[in-house]
Amino acid sequence: MRALLAVACIAALTACGSTSAPVAGTDREWVANTSGVIDELERDVSLAGSGGDTLTAARQALGDQSNLYTILVAYTDFGGCSHMVSAAGTPTERFARVERTLASACTRFERAAGLFTRAITRHNARDLLAASRTTLDASPLLTRAKVELERADQL
């Protein structure tokens, strides 16, 4: 069962790395799409929390197949974070700060996804804990992006 989960994890995270040209749209569409991406990533942060915040909790999470599937959903999105953001469309200049903040968050989320993949393939609780901590480090950037989005949208 663990091998099946590892294969699914690797396949899902690899597939999310594909790139496609963003679809240009109006500011309103971009704001709505980007807001949806931020909301999804915030939900994923909550799901990823099931990995635990201590080494003991991470070891327990690695032994719980049901929990791992839940966490896999979050880290699959994290692995495709840049793709999700680019799929929201091309922002106008007034939203450049939001885009930079999300790019910074995505760098961290994608690093967390790599750590998660390593944790699953090696059954390594330290890597799972590192993935959780990296996810938590990225989380405030989502809040900042949301605030920046609201401010820029009011201009």
Secondary structure, DSSP 8 states (H G I E B T S, - for coil): -HHHHHHHHHHHHHHTT---------HHHHHHHHHHHHHHHHHHHHHHGGG-SSHHHHHHHHT-HHHHHHHHHHHHHHHTHHHHHHHT----GGGHHHHHHHHHHHHHHHHHHHHHHHHHHHT-HHHHHHHHHHHHHHHHHHHHHHHHHHHHHT-
